[in-house]
Amino acid sequence: MWELEKAILVTNNDRVYEKYKDQMKVIFLDGYKDVLIKVRDLVYDKHVLLTHPQASSLKPNQTPYRSVVVYPKGEEDNIKDIMLIDKCIQVYQEWQDIAPSPKSYQEKVANDFKTIDLSVIDNIIPRIS
């Protein structure tokens, strides 16, 4: 159904980037919000979401890492994805207003968050290829 070579992985997780950069197109960005904004731009530009922008049980202000896979949709309607990514950005901002994400994390904690994010991507990649 999908071709991995056409999928785009948007991430701010260096472990995700290193693992998948030679298998598919990967866009590496600085922050969680940067990932959401880039994904929004791609969804507005005729891509569909293959992963949920807020996958995992972590709130957007709890983890500093996010990876999302999108795919060119062709002529299919993607209004649901447009609404979803817009809502995810809104929720992210609401959580930042309530309790902003820490500026930094201890290395062990950061690595745990990277592992969670990587596991979400590891679970979807076999379904794409």
Secondary structure as UniProt FT lines:
FT   HELIX           4..6
FT   STRAND          8..11
FT   HELIX           14..20
FT   TURN            21..23
FT   STRAND          25..28
FT   HELIX           32..44
FT   TURN            45..46
FT   STRAND          47..49
FT   TURN            53..54
FT   TURN            60..62
FT   STRAND          67..72
FT   TURN            74..75
FT   HELIX           79..98
FT   HELIX           107..128
//
